[in-house]
């Protein structure tokens, strides 16, 4: 398999402006933020004065999981952005200045939202079923629901599932099934029930915990997870997206996992997600694999 580089196309409400010095300058709608970025080991192209001239807020980390926002210009704590698909259908997302630097969206994932929407639209299934694991604030779930799928959204954190429900209502969508559960436990239970899905995305963190303290470590648990998720794929018509964001995690790992656990009949691709900066640099943001059948 060749390695493919993917970046979002036509995401008008998002723009990476510059990146370097372990920081990134981004525009979300009308508001511009400065946030930490561990991958940005090179120097920024634009000087610091230009960053501060443009930015509304800057996040300063106080620990590995918390920090605070410094306001450089007036802006709200919460605001909305939209993402449009080629046919004009759109989803809306609420963003917020959280205490852990995130805003409620990973913009590089827009590549996957489009793939989900297009794949489900093309599937000749009466009512395709879609599963979003490690689902966060639910943009992938919204893409699937907008394409007409029956959607199950699984995440271990109640607050982000509530946030995802807000995004569903903002987008004038409905009937997403919300599961506040450990992803591995949920998958195993779905296997026992004999349930299958036409589309599945899993976007696991490098490490994390389930609602009852269940531990997750990507390099320890991803093999079992992919093996189990493969059992949930509809036997004739399906697609699977695996996205992994972890420093040093190779796309060849994803290739080996797919070759071991997925049908040899499925079409497989691997690659990297990245964001192109207006300043000319490219920010790598994880490796991905896609497989489809039918």
N, C-alpha and C positions, 0 to 999 in steps of 0.2 A: 504494500500500500504506500502511495505517496503521501507526503505531509502537506496539508492545505492550511493556508493562513486565511482567517476570516475576521472581518471587522464589520460593524453595523453600517448599513446603507440608509440614507435618507431619514436619520433620526434627528429631525430639525430642532427638537427641544433639548438636545444634549450636544456638547462639544468639549473635547479635550483641547485646551488651548496651548499649554506647555507642560513639560514634565521633566524633573531632574532634581538632584540633590535630596533624594528620598521624599520629594513632595510632588503634588500634581495640582494644576490650576484648571478648573473645570467650570463649564457653564451648564446649569440646569434650568431651562426656561430662561427667565430674565436675571437669574441670580448666579453669581460666580463665587466659587469656594476654593480655598486652599486646604488640602488634606494630606496626611502622610501617605507615602507609597513606597513600601519596602523594595520593590523591584527596580525603582528608579535610581540606580547606582551611578549614573552619568550626571553631567552638569546640565542645568536648564539652559535653554537658548536665550530666553529673555531675561533681563536683569530684574533684581528684586524690586526695584522701584516701580517697574511696569506691572509686576504681579500685584503689588499693593494698590496701585492706581486702579486696577480693574476689579479686584476682589471685594466682595461684600463681607465675607467672614473667613476666619482662619481657625482651624482646629489645632489645639495644642494637647498632645498626649501627656497624661500624668502617670499612667501605668500602661501595661500591655492591653488593658481592656476598658480604660476610661480616660476622660479628658474633658476639656471645655472649649467653647467657641468664643473667639474674640471678634467683636463686631468692628469692621472697618468702615461700613456704611449701613444705613438703615435697611432692614429686610425682615420679613416675617419668620417666625419659628417653623411654620408649616406653609406649604404651597403645593400646587399641582402641576404636573406635566402630562403630555400625551404622546402616544406612539401610534403612528398610522401604518397600516398595511397597504399593499399596492392598490387594492380595490377601493380604498378610501375608508374602510372599517378602522376604527381606532379604539384603543384602550386608554384609560386614565389612571394615573398613579399619584397618590399623596406622598410628598416628601417631607422630611422633618429633620431638624438639627438634633441628632441623638447624642447621648453622652459617650457613645463608643465609636464615634467618627462616621458611622454609616448614615446614609440619608434615606434608605428604604428602596434603593434600586441599584443593581449592578448593570450599568449601561451596555457593557460588552455582550451581555446576554441577549440583547435585541436580535442578534444573529439567530439564536435558538428560538426566540418568539416567532420570528418569521417562518422558520423551518417547521415549527409545530403547526402554525396556522395553515401553511400551504399543504403540509402532509395530510392533515386531517380533512381539509377541503377536498383533496384528491382521492382520499380513501373511499372505495365503493362499499361502505358499510352503512347500514340503515341508520344507526345511531352510534358512532364510534365512541369508545371508552378510553379515557386518558387518565394517567396517574402521574402526579407531580410529587416527588420525594425530596426531602430537605427543601421544602417549597418556599420558605421565606415569605415575602410580602405578595407573592402570587402572580407576577406578571405572566409567567408561563401558563398558569392556570387560566388567566383571563384570555390569553391567546387561544387556548384550546376551547374555552367556552364560546368565544366569539366565532369560532369555526363550526360550532354546532355540536360539540362533543359533550358527553356526560363526564364530568370532571371530579376526581378525588384528589384533594389537596392535603398532604401530610407533612406536618412539622411538629417538633417537640416543644416549641415555645408558644404559650398561649397568646402573648402580646403581639407576636408577628402574625399569627393566624387571625386575630382581631383586625390587625392592620390590613391583611389581605381581603377580609370581608368588606372593609371600607372601600378598598380599591374596586371590588366587584360592584358595589352599589354606585360608586362614581362612574363606572363604565356602563351602567344600565344593563348589567348582566345578572344572572340568577342561577340557582340550582347547582351551585358547587358544593360538594360534600366535604366538610371540614373535619380533619382528624388531627387531634393533638396527641401525638403518639411517637414513640421511638420507631424510626423508619424500619430497622431490621425486624423488630417484633411484628410490625404491621404487615410487612411483606410475607413473613412466614405464615401468618394467620390467613392471608389471602390465598397462599398456596394450598393450605389445608381446606379452604372453602371451595377451591376449584375455580376461582375467578381469574379472568384474563383481561388484558387491555390491548387496544390497537396502538396506543402510543404511550411511552413512558419516558420521563426525563428524571435523572438523578444528578443533583449538583451538590455533592457532599462537602462539608468543611474539612479542613486538615485534621481538626479534632473538635470534639463537642460532647454534649451530654443529652440523654433523653429526659423526659419529664420526671422519671423516677430514679434519676442518677445513673442510668445506663451510659456506659462509656463508648465513645467512637473515636478511633484513630485511623486515618485514611489508609496508611500502609498496612495496618494489621487487619482491617475489616473489609476492604474494598473487594477482595477476591470472593469472599463468601456472599457479599451483597450482589455482585454481578451474576454469580451462579444462581442465586435465588430469583433475582429479577428476570432472568432469562426464562424461568418457569412460568412467569406471569404474562408473557407475550402471546398474543393470539397466534395460533399455529400457522395460519395462512397469510394474514394481512397485519403487518405491524411495523413500527419503527421505534428505535431506542436512541436516546441521547444520553451520553455520560459526559459530564463536565467536571474537571478537577482543577482546583486552584490550590497549588502547594508548591513552594519554592523547590526546585530540583526534581519535580515529578515529570518524568519523560513521557512523550506521546507513545513511545514503544511499549510502555507498561500497559496503556489502554489497548494497543494492538494485540498484545499477548492475551489479555483478559478476554477480548472479543473473540479471538481465534479459538480459545479454549472452551468458552461457555456458550457461544452463539452458533446457530446453525451454519454449516458451510455454504448453504444456499443463499444466505442473506448477503446483501451488498454492504460492504463496510468501508468507512472512511475515518481517517484520523487527522488531527491538525492542532493548530494553536489559535486561540482568540487573541486579538490585540486591538488597541485603540490608536488610530493615527492622530497625532497632535497637529494643531494649526501651525505650530513652530517647525514642523517637519520631522519630529521624532516619532518613534513607535513604542507603545507601552505593551509588553506581553502580559496577558491576564489569564493564563491557564491553558491546559490541553483538553481536547475534546475527542470523542469518538461518536460516530453515528452508524447505525445499522438499520436496514429496512428489508422487508420481504413483501411481495405481493403488489 
